[in-house]
Amino acid sequence: MTPASTTPASTPLAAQGGLPRPDIGFTPEPTLVHDRVIEWFEASARPLPWRDPDCTPWGVMVSEIMLQQTPVVRVLPRWELWMQRWPRPADLAQAPTAEVLTAWGRLGYPRRALRLQAAAQAMVEHHDGQVPSTAAELRALPGVGEYTAAAVACFAFFQPEVVVDTNIRRVHARAFTGDALPGKTYTSAQRRLAHELMPSTEIDDGAAACAWNASAMELGALICTARSPQCQICPVADLCAWRAAGSPPPTEEQQTRGQAWAGTDRQVRGAIMAVLRTGETVGRWELLEGLPLPEASAEQRSRCLDSLLRDGLAAEHGGQVSLPGSQGSATPKPGRPATGGPATEETAAGETAAE
């Protein structure tokens, strides 16, 4: 459980050098919120396989990459297939790229598959085929950003890293600052708050901090949701600053708009990838003309294919297009290096990470 705080419960967080809080009559005591949420998590958390004590650090890392902008229900069967096929970084590192992209299926944002394979190759080359245990080492891997590094270090190695995804940001905003939603941008003020709210590591080796990260994330995913929060069953409803303020609606700045899909380049890119994942090598003209998207112009179709070629998600040789690494395919055209930032193709955002 969370270690006891040395700050008296009556001392508001703002008085501890924290952020200004709305005038709602009280400020929730962090340690009490920690205890309540962690207790709820222990009783109500989903039994996800990457949370199993026997799950390897590699399994945790695969789950974190897959869960970026893809819902858990879609990730579960794909994660299990991947772990059966490539149970170690070395297994994925040597796999043909075409097989990797085909196995990624319709998880969306397939550049994540390329980034994951590049990271696996770096682990083989620099870490004896093992997932590194610190956030700094993880960030040095190709395609691994701040969120993924912190999450893997925390959930796989119990490092007391601050892990913040959109679910955790929403819990922080409602419980501690009285805001309906955290807004589109992860601000420096929100970053400071996340650090303030981390349990102390003076008593244990970071287990409480990791428990808080996992518990707050699960609370945001299941109870403190964006559109329909279930306050009536929330373990900290009576401690929530947003509830105490009368549950005000989100401001214009806090509201997020759903991402368009129909007619976008993401839809066209997804349709092209769906054809290539069948394993066929197909002529460029035949591929583009055969897409079941009558509203997409010839210019848009060609532009989207060219972007897939630049991203290393497709290869073209002699007018024939296939997945990279397929028999007879050419080396993909060089594109921008993976940065760990959000990709832009194939599926609307699901459970997003602050990458």
N, C-alpha and C positions, 0 to 999 in steps of 0.2 A: 504494500500500500504506500501511499504518498507519505514522505516524512513530514513530521510536524514542522510548522513554520515558527521561526523565532520572533516574528512580528505579531504583536497582539492583535486579536481578531477585530478589535474596535478601530484599528488604524486603517483608514481608507487607502486603497492602492495609490491614489494620486499623491497622498502625503508621504508615500515611500519613495518619492522621486519618479513616479510613473506619469501617465498621461492625464490631462484634464478629463473629467467625467461629467456627463450631464447631471443636472440638478434633479435627481429623482428620489432623494431622501436617503439613499444608502449606496454603498459600493460593495459588490459581492466579495467575500473573502476567498482568495484563490485556493487555499488549502482545503476549504470546505467544498468548493466546486470540484476540485481534484478528486477528493474522496468519494463524493456522490457519483460522479461520472465513471470513475474506475470501477466502483462497486456495480453500477448498472452494466458496464461492459462485461464484467466477469460473469454476469448472469444471462446476458441477452445478446452477446456478440454472435455474428454468423460464424459457423464452423468452416471457415475457408481453408483450403489445403495449405496455402502459403503461411498460415498462422500456426500450423502444426509444429510442435517442438522439434519434430524430426525433419522438417523441411530444411533443405540446404540453403546456404547464402545465395547460391546460383538460382534456386527456385524463387527466393524472395526477389532477386533482381529482375528475373523474367516477369514476375507478376507486376512489379512496379512500372516497368516499361509498357506492358500491355494495358495496364489500368489507366494510363494517361489518355483521357478523352474517350474511353470506351467503358461502358457499364460492366459491372461485375458479372451479370448473368451471361453476357456474351464472352467474357474472358475465360470463365471457368472451364468449359470443354476444350477451348483452344490451348489453355495453359497445360492441362493434363496431357494432351497429345504432344505438345512440345517437350515436356519433361520426360515423356516416355521415349521420344525420338532422340533428343539431345540433352541427356541428364547432366552433362558437365560442359563448362565453357569450351573445352577442347573439341567436343563433339560438334558443336555449332560452328566453331572456328573453321573447320575443314569441310563443312557442308557446301555443296554447290549453291550459288546465290539463287538460282531459279527455284531450287527446292525450298529455300528459306522463304522466299516471297510467296510461293504456292501454299506453304504450310501456314503462313500468316493469315490467309483466307480473307474474310471480310471484316477483320477487326478494325480496319480503317487506318489512315495515316501510315501507309506501308513503309515510309522511310524509317519508321521506328525499327522495323525488322533489320534494315541495313545497319542502323546504328548499333543494334544489339549484337549483330554478328561482328562488327568492327571492334566493339568493346571486348567480345570474347577472344578475338584474335590478339588484342593487346594484352589480355590477361595471360594468354599462353606465352607470349613473347617476353613479358616483363614481370609476371607474378606466378610463374610455375603453374599456370592453368587454374589458379585460385582467384576467387573474388577478393579484392583487397578490403581490409577491414575499417579503414578510416575514410572520412568524407573527403579529405584532401586527395588521397590516392584515387578514390572513385571519381572525383571531378577531373582528374587527369586523363581518364579514359575517353576515347573519342565518342562524341555524342551524348555524354553524361553531363547533365546540368546540376544546378544547385539542389533542386528538390530531390531528384533521384539519388544523388550522392548522400544527402542527409537521411532519406528514408531507408536506404539499404544499410547504411552504417548503424542506424537506430534499430530497425526491425530484425536485421540479421545478426548484428554483433552487440546490441545493447549499448551502443554509444549514445551519450546524452545530447543528441543533436536536436535542434529546433526543426521540426517537420511541419510545414504549412502547405496544405492544399486548399481548394475552395471550400470544402466542408469545414475544415478547422477555422478558416477565416470567418465563416458565417457564425460559428459557435462563439468565437471571440467577440465578434461585432455585437451579437445580441446579448450575450451574457454579461459582458463587461463594459461595453460602450453605449448600449441602448439603441444601436442602429438596427434597422430591419435587415439590411444587406451590407456586405462589406464594400461594394463598389467593384468596378472593373479592374482597377489597378491595385497591385500590392504596394502600398505606400510605405515610406520610411517610418511613419507613426505606427502602422500595423506591425511592421517588423519589430519595432521596439517593444510593443505590447506582447508579441509572441515570446520574446526573450524574457520579459518580466514574469510571464505566466508559467514558465518552466519550473517544475519542482526542483528543490535543492538537491545537489548531488553529494552533500557533505556526509550523509548517513549511509547511502548505498552507492553502488558503482554506476548508477544511471538507469537502473531498472524502473524506478518510479517515473522518471522523465519519459522513458519509452512507453510505459503503460499509459501515461497521460496523452501522448501523441496518438496512440492507437485508439484510445477511448473517445477522445474528442472527434477524431475523424469518423468513427462509427456513429457517434451521436448525430453529427451533421448529415451523414448519409441516410440514416434511418428515421430520426426523430425531428431534428432541427433542419428540415429541408427548406429549400428556397421558396417553393410555392405554397406548400400546405404543412406548416410545422404542427406537430402533434403535441402541443404544449400540455394537454391534459394528462399525458403519460411521461412527460419529461422529468428526469430525476432532479433537475435544478430549476424547475419552473418558479419556485418561490424565491429563488436567488437571482433571477434573470433581470438584468437592467432594462432590457427591452420590454418585458412584461410589466415591470414596475412603472415604466413610462407610458403605459397604456397601449402598447403594441402599435406604435405609429407606422404608417405605410412607408415604403422606401421612397427616397427622394428621386428626382429625375436622374441625378448623377449616380445613384446606387443601382438603378435598374439595369438589367442586362437584357438584350434582345436575342431571341433565338436566331441561329444562323440559317440563312437561306440555303436551299439545296437545289431545287429544280432550276435548270437553266444555267447553273454555275459551272465554272471550270472544274470544280471538285467533282461534280456529277459526271462530267465528260471523262475526266481522268479515271474515275472509278469504273466507268463502263469499259474503257480501254484495258485497264488492269484485269477486269473480269474475263475478257477474251484471252489475254496473255496467260492467265493462270491455268487455262485449260491445257497448256503445254504446246500449243500450236505455234508454228512459225508461219506468219501470214504476211502477204504483201501489204505495203503501206496503204495503197489506194483501197484495196479490198477491206482492210481493217477499218479505215475511217468511214468508208461508205456504208459498211455493214452495221455501224452502231445503231441501236434502237432508240435514237434520239432525234426525231425529225426536226425538232426546233433548233438543234445545234447547227450553226453555219459551218461551211467547209473551213473557213478561217479559224473558227474556234476549235474545231476538231484537230486541225493541223498544229495549232499553237499548243494544245494540251499534250499531244503526243511528243512534240519537241521538248516540252517541259519535263516529261517523264524520262526522256533520253538524257537530258541534262542532269536530272536527279539520280541517275544510275538505276532507275526502276525498269528500264527497258533498254534494248540494244537493237541496232539496225545495221544490216549488212546487205549491200546490193539490193536495196529496196525491200528487203525482208525484215520483219520486226518480230522479236521474241523477248522473253524474259532474259536478263543478263545471265550468262553462264549456261544457257541452253545449248544443245548441240547445234553448231553452225552459227551461233550468235557472235556478234562482234563485241569488242570491248566497249562499254558504255562511254558516251561522250562525257568529258569532265564537267562537273558541275560544282556548285558551292559545297564546301565541307559541312558535315553535320555539326550543329552547334548545341544541340540539346534544347533548342527552342521549339515552339509549336509548329507542327507541319500543317499542310493546307489542303489535303485531299481526302476524298472518299467518304467520310462519314461525319455527321454532325457531332458536336461535342457531347460527351456523356459525363462521366465522373472525371473532372479535369484536375491536373496537378499544376502547381505553380512553378513550372519549369522555366 
